[in-house]
Amino acid sequence: MKRTWIFYALILTIVIFCYFNSVKNEFVWDDHTIIVRNETIKDISNVKAILLSEDTTEDMEHTGFYRPLVYFSYAVDYYLWGDNASGFRLINIFFHFLSALIVFLLGRELFNNPKIAFAAAAIFAAHPIHVESVSFISARGSEMCGFYYLLALLFFIKARRSGKLCYMLISSVSFFIAFLAKEFTITLFIIMLGYDIAYKRELKEKPGYKAAALTYIPYAFFTGLYLFARSIATSGTGSVGSLAGSIFDSGILLRVIDSARIMLRYFWLMLSPNGLTVDYHFEKTVSLLSINTLIAVLFFVAALYLLNHARKFNRALFLSGLIFLSPLLLVCGILPIKGDAALADRWAYISTAGFALIVAYSFSALVERLSRRRRGVLLREVVTGLLFFLIGFYSLMTIARNGVFRDELSLWRDTTKKNPASYKAHINYGFALYKSGLTYSAYDEYIRALVIKPDSVKAQYNIAVFHHNKMEFNRAIEKYEAIVDQGYIFPDLLINLAECYYGAGNSVEALIYYKQALKLAPDSKEALKKVARIYGKMGNNDMSREYNALYENLKKSEDVDEKY
């Protein structure tokens, strides 16, 4: 027991060492939408609204994702820390520590070797691919799902080996909680079935249709309960199981090849985490004879062969392989999900546990083999030293990458450097520059985004805003109206267009666009005030008084709301 606590303390030390410099980082990226501007989480009494709300983002009004546990944790954070990002990030770090502990316990359960278990937990804790999940607060769902996912698996194995009902209860409840954090949980069925197949001779209850049904009924029940709650929260919008986005709209054969390429890319990022970014460039397979295709197919075939080989000769390694592969099925395109991104570091959170177990076992097996040789002592020490070097190297890379998430400028500067073909990265970098007062540099980034994607409304809108703020009203009008001509109409666009016409001396057109804006946003004080002013200048005092009255009433009602 004393030795176990030493391992726990060492894991905690690694996590603190790797993430101590991330605590003071600011809110970045989707944090502003999901946390800073999310009024729902700012009152912890909004439990019903939180539990029945859909996961939404600024770009996608309806996502079809249902992750109430994550949003409830944000509400608790806000209750404890207010808008202090450091408090939120401490909770992320804490969950990462808990996940690393479960990797240790899972490794010990599978390999019956605390040294392998500790090495795996250390690799998992220090790996820089987790920076996005830990330092980016809005990616907490990956951590929470990862912790409960691995906890459910750990107690499933304990239950199958001991036959204890309490272990099965802990496992099934953890399974449900993991679902409330992220949809990746569905892939746990694959790992559990894999365990039953590999260890069928050692199960406390001999496998059979009846026994299998009794074992998986709780998990099926909680899956159904989650889907029912999700259907209420999402009201049938944005299906997670819908056809995949633009990356996976090709035929089934090309989709499988793309999936193999993505899995290979994830494996390589885990093995050599250079070039980590929040926005990866991925092109669909167009030729079955390309070098990338052949390499990916060879990797996929080799992975399946080694997995099957491990099932026969090293079942713990087989389970580790399943932990690596199974969660990726939801993001690599074999099991399509809504979205147009193929790669994201946070999606590899659970899979990295399997990778860490495989690497730790490989080092252990090599050391053991060298120990049998007469002259293998020195080589054994070298291999052990390489393992410690790897953990140290990962730790230093993690510390360095935490700096990328320091603020918006550093995040998007790094992203545009690593993926210059991303128009989204250029837009976000431009906006960060704009907020920092570097307006001309921001304009250059918007232009770069428009070169990459000429129909990007965000880029066009931000360029129009640039001319608007420079009081170049005619150029701004041209840019705004080009967006309207494409069929995009929203209140801010109409109000800005009206302001430009007003600034250019065309009060009639300004009035038209202000009134159009009020149809979409009747509570816009800015539009009401400007309409009243324009009518006053036109000599229509009755209409001016009418809109002034609407403005004053709205202002009074808002003052009352703020008071209470």
HUCORHU-V334764 format. One record per residue. RES is the residue in one small letter. SS is DSSP state (alpha for helix, beta for strand, coil for the rest). D_FIRST is the distance of its C-alpha to the first C-alpha in Angstrom with 2 decimals. Layout:
RES:SS:D_FIRST  RES:SS:D_FIRST
//
This chain:
m:coil:0.00  k:alpha:3.82  r:alpha:5.39  t:alpha:5.04  w:alpha:6.47  i:alpha:8.83  f:alpha:10.02  y:alpha:10.67  a:alpha:12.53  l:alpha:14.43  i:alpha:15.52  l:alpha:16.73  t:alpha:18.52  i:alpha:20.25  v:alpha:21.42  i:alpha:22.79  f:alpha:24.42  c:alpha:26.06  y:alpha:27.39  f:alpha:28.07  n:alpha:31.74  s:alpha:32.21  v:coil:31.81  k:coil:35.46  n:coil:36.90  e:coil:39.62  f:coil:40.05  v:coil:41.41  w:coil:43.02  d:coil:42.47  d:alpha:40.62  h:alpha:44.09  t:alpha:45.05  i:alpha:41.81  i:alpha:40.75  v:alpha:43.36  r:coil:46.40  n:coil:44.72  e:alpha:46.05  t:alpha:44.17  i:alpha:40.73  k:alpha:42.15  d:coil:42.33  i:coil:39.18  s:coil:41.48  n:coil:42.67  v:alpha:39.94  k:alpha:42.48  a:alpha:44.00  i:alpha:40.64  l:alpha:39.49  l:coil:42.87  s:coil:43.48  e:coil:43.68  d:beta:42.03  t:coil:44.96  t:coil:45.78  e:coil:48.83  d:coil:50.14  m:coil:49.43  e:coil:50.38  h:coil:48.93  t:coil:45.96  g:coil:45.17  f:beta:41.48  y:coil:39.74  r:coil:36.55  p:alpha:36.56  l:alpha:32.85  v:alpha:33.28  y:alpha:36.39  f:alpha:34.90  s:alpha:32.08  y:alpha:34.94  a:alpha:36.65  v:alpha:33.60  d:alpha:33.41  y:alpha:37.11  y:alpha:36.81  l:alpha:34.17  w:alpha:35.50  g:coil:39.06  d:coil:40.27  n:coil:37.88  a:alpha:36.50  s:alpha:33.66  g:alpha:32.08  f:alpha:32.36  r:alpha:30.84  l:alpha:27.79  i:alpha:27.03  n:alpha:27.51  i:alpha:25.05  f:alpha:22.47  f:alpha:22.98  h:alpha:22.71  f:alpha:19.28  l:alpha:18.25  s:alpha:19.92  a:alpha:18.15  l:alpha:14.72  i:alpha:16.21  v:alpha:17.51  f:alpha:14.10  l:alpha:12.91  l:alpha:16.39  g:alpha:16.42  r:alpha:13.35  e:alpha:15.06  l:alpha:18.37  f:alpha:17.86  n:coil:14.79  n:coil:14.19  p:alpha:11.58  k:alpha:14.34  i:alpha:16.93  a:alpha:14.93  f:alpha:14.40  a:alpha:18.06  a:alpha:19.26  a:alpha:17.57  a:alpha:19.03  i:alpha:22.40  f:alpha:22.42  a:alpha:21.59  a:alpha:24.22  h:coil:26.92  p:alpha:30.22  i:alpha:31.38  h:alpha:29.18  v:alpha:31.17  e:alpha:33.66  s:alpha:31.07  v:alpha:29.41  s:alpha:32.37  f:coil:34.89  i:alpha:34.19  s:alpha:36.27  a:alpha:34.05  r:alpha:31.17  g:alpha:31.83  s:alpha:30.40  e:alpha:27.06  m:alpha:26.92  c:alpha:28.06  g:alpha:25.62  f:alpha:22.57  y:alpha:23.76  y:alpha:25.16  l:alpha:21.95  l:alpha:20.09  a:alpha:22.89  l:alpha:22.60  l:alpha:18.85  f:alpha:19.45  f:alpha:22.72  i:alpha:21.07  k:alpha:18.60  a:alpha:21.72  r:alpha:23.82  r:alpha:21.41  s:alpha:20.69  g:coil:23.90  k:coil:22.32  l:alpha:24.76  c:alpha:22.36  y:alpha:20.70  m:alpha:24.25  l:alpha:25.18  i:alpha:22.43  s:alpha:23.48  s:alpha:27.18  v:alpha:26.98  s:alpha:24.99  f:alpha:27.71  f:alpha:30.37  i:alpha:28.85  a:alpha:28.65  f:alpha:32.32  l:coil:33.20  a:coil:32.01  k:coil:33.62  e:alpha:35.53  f:alpha:33.39  t:alpha:31.40  i:alpha:34.16  t:alpha:33.09  l:alpha:29.82  f:alpha:32.07  i:alpha:32.73  i:alpha:29.09  m:alpha:28.46  l:alpha:31.65  g:alpha:30.71  y:alpha:27.45  d:alpha:29.48  i:alpha:32.04  a:alpha:29.73  y:coil:27.52  k:alpha:30.31  r:alpha:30.05  e:alpha:26.43  l:coil:26.79  k:coil:26.23  e:coil:29.67  k:coil:32.30  p:coil:33.85  g:coil:37.22  y:alpha:39.22  k:alpha:38.34  a:alpha:34.60  a:alpha:34.61  a:alpha:36.58  l:alpha:34.24  t:alpha:31.20  y:alpha:32.85  i:alpha:34.96  p:alpha:32.49  y:alpha:32.19  a:alpha:35.97  f:alpha:36.50  f:alpha:34.43  t:alpha:36.20  g:alpha:39.49  l:alpha:38.54  y:alpha:37.66  l:alpha:40.92  f:alpha:42.88  a:alpha:41.54  r:alpha:42.16  s:alpha:45.71  i:alpha:46.41  a:alpha:45.00  t:alpha:46.74  s:coil:49.90  g:coil:50.26  t:coil:50.40  g:coil:48.77  s:coil:47.25  v:coil:44.02  g:coil:45.23  s:coil:48.64  l:coil:50.22  a:coil:48.47  g:coil:49.95  s:alpha:52.17  i:alpha:49.86  f:alpha:49.61  d:coil:53.14  s:coil:54.10  g:coil:54.40  i:alpha:51.58  l:alpha:51.75  l:alpha:51.61  r:alpha:48.81  v:alpha:46.69  i:alpha:47.52  d:alpha:46.63  s:alpha:43.31  a:alpha:42.63  r:alpha:43.63  i:alpha:41.32  m:alpha:38.31  l:alpha:39.20  r:alpha:39.54  y:alpha:36.11  f:alpha:34.59  w:alpha:36.51  l:alpha:35.49  m:alpha:31.83  l:alpha:32.50  s:coil:34.89  p:coil:34.73  n:coil:38.06  g:coil:40.51  l:coil:38.17  t:coil:40.34  v:coil:40.63  d:coil:43.76  y:coil:44.04  h:coil:47.34  f:coil:47.53  e:coil:50.79  k:coil:51.39  t:coil:52.25  v:coil:56.03  s:coil:56.45  l:coil:54.82  l:coil:55.79  s:coil:54.21  i:alpha:51.75  n:alpha:49.01  t:alpha:49.55  l:alpha:49.44  i:alpha:46.25  a:alpha:44.53  v:alpha:45.73  l:alpha:44.56  f:alpha:41.10  f:alpha:40.96  v:alpha:42.23  a:alpha:39.85  a:alpha:36.86  l:alpha:37.97  y:alpha:38.55  l:alpha:35.16  l:alpha:33.53  n:alpha:35.46  h:alpha:34.72  a:alpha:30.97  r:alpha:31.31  k:alpha:32.68  f:alpha:30.64  n:coil:27.33  r:alpha:26.47  a:alpha:23.32  l:alpha:25.66  f:alpha:28.23  l:alpha:26.02  s:alpha:25.23  g:alpha:29.00  l:alpha:29.67  i:alpha:27.31  f:alpha:29.40  l:alpha:32.77  s:alpha:32.77  p:alpha:32.47  l:alpha:35.20  l:alpha:37.66  l:alpha:38.44  v:coil:39.40  c:coil:40.91  g:coil:43.88  i:coil:43.29  l:coil:42.39  p:coil:44.56  i:coil:43.78  k:coil:46.01  g:coil:46.32  d:coil:47.81  a:coil:44.85  a:coil:43.20  l:coil:40.47  a:coil:38.14  d:alpha:34.89  r:alpha:33.30  w:alpha:34.06  a:alpha:31.82  y:alpha:28.65  i:alpha:27.14  s:alpha:28.72  t:alpha:27.05  a:alpha:23.67  g:alpha:25.33  f:alpha:26.88  a:alpha:23.65  l:alpha:22.07  i:alpha:25.31  v:alpha:25.50  a:alpha:21.94  y:alpha:22.58  s:alpha:26.02  f:alpha:24.85  s:alpha:22.30  a:alpha:25.10  l:alpha:27.51  v:alpha:25.37  e:alpha:24.84  r:alpha:28.59  l:alpha:29.53  s:alpha:27.39  r:coil:29.69  r:coil:32.72  r:coil:34.21  r:coil:34.77  g:coil:31.91  v:alpha:29.64  l:alpha:31.35  l:alpha:31.38  r:alpha:27.69  e:alpha:27.08  v:alpha:29.59  v:alpha:27.89  t:alpha:24.47  g:alpha:26.43  l:alpha:28.10  l:alpha:24.87  f:alpha:23.93  f:alpha:27.58  l:alpha:27.51  i:alpha:24.61  g:alpha:26.44  f:alpha:29.72  y:alpha:28.50  s:alpha:27.14  l:alpha:30.53  m:alpha:32.39  t:alpha:30.44  i:alpha:31.31  a:alpha:34.90  r:alpha:35.19  n:alpha:34.00  g:alpha:37.28  v:alpha:39.22  f:alpha:38.10  r:coil:39.20  d:coil:42.37  e:alpha:44.91  l:alpha:46.94  s:alpha:44.19  l:alpha:42.82  w:alpha:46.20  r:alpha:47.49  d:alpha:44.61  t:alpha:45.22  t:alpha:48.97  k:alpha:48.42  k:alpha:46.12  n:coil:48.03  p:coil:51.61  a:coil:52.77  s:coil:50.96  y:alpha:53.54  k:alpha:50.89  a:alpha:49.22  h:alpha:52.63  i:alpha:53.40  n:alpha:50.13  y:alpha:50.57  g:alpha:54.13  f:alpha:53.13  a:alpha:50.59  l:alpha:53.37  y:alpha:55.78  k:alpha:53.54  s:coil:53.29  g:coil:57.09  l:coil:57.53  t:alpha:59.89  y:alpha:61.74  s:alpha:58.57  a:alpha:57.39  y:alpha:60.72  d:alpha:60.26  e:alpha:56.91  y:alpha:58.54  i:alpha:61.31  r:alpha:58.82  a:alpha:57.17  l:alpha:60.63  v:alpha:61.52  i:alpha:58.46  k:coil:59.02  p:coil:62.57  d:coil:62.08  s:coil:59.08  v:alpha:60.07  k:alpha:57.45  a:alpha:58.87  q:alpha:62.42  y:alpha:61.65  n:alpha:60.01  i:alpha:62.99  a:alpha:65.31  v:alpha:63.42  f:alpha:63.77  h:alpha:67.58  h:alpha:67.62  n:alpha:65.98  k:coil:68.42  m:coil:71.20  e:coil:72.37  f:alpha:73.17  n:alpha:75.19  r:alpha:72.57  a:alpha:69.86  i:alpha:72.05  e:alpha:72.47  k:alpha:68.71  y:alpha:67.95  e:alpha:70.72  a:alpha:69.49  i:alpha:66.23  v:alpha:68.23  d:alpha:70.32  q:coil:67.19  g:coil:66.58  y:coil:63.80  i:coil:64.64  f:coil:62.35  p:alpha:63.20  d:alpha:62.19  l:alpha:64.23  l:alpha:67.30  i:alpha:67.03  n:alpha:66.75  l:alpha:69.68  a:alpha:71.70  e:alpha:70.93  c:alpha:72.16  y:alpha:75.36  y:alpha:75.86  g:alpha:75.32  a:coil:77.76  g:coil:80.36  n:coil:80.29  s:alpha:79.71  v:alpha:80.74  e:alpha:78.03  a:alpha:75.52  l:alpha:76.42  i:alpha:76.02  y:alpha:72.49  y:alpha:71.41  k:alpha:72.62  q:alpha:70.83  a:alpha:67.62  l:alpha:68.20  k:alpha:68.42  l:alpha:64.87  a:coil:63.58  p:coil:65.87  d:coil:63.71  s:coil:64.19  k:alpha:65.62  e:alpha:66.49  a:alpha:68.64  l:alpha:70.32  k:alpha:71.25  k:alpha:72.65  v:alpha:74.66  a:alpha:76.18  r:alpha:77.11  i:alpha:78.70  y:alpha:80.74  g:alpha:81.87  k:alpha:83.08  m:coil:84.88  g:coil:86.69  n:coil:85.14  n:alpha:84.28  d:alpha:83.60  m:alpha:80.85  s:alpha:79.51  r:alpha:79.29  e:alpha:77.66  y:alpha:74.82  n:alpha:74.51  a:alpha:74.10  l:alpha:71.36  y:alpha:69.62  e:alpha:69.92  n:alpha:68.73  l:alpha:65.66  k:alpha:64.93  k:alpha:65.32  s:alpha:63.02  e:alpha:60.30  d:alpha:60.79  v:alpha:60.36  d:alpha:57.14  e:alpha:55.73  k:alpha:56.75  y:coil:54.85
//
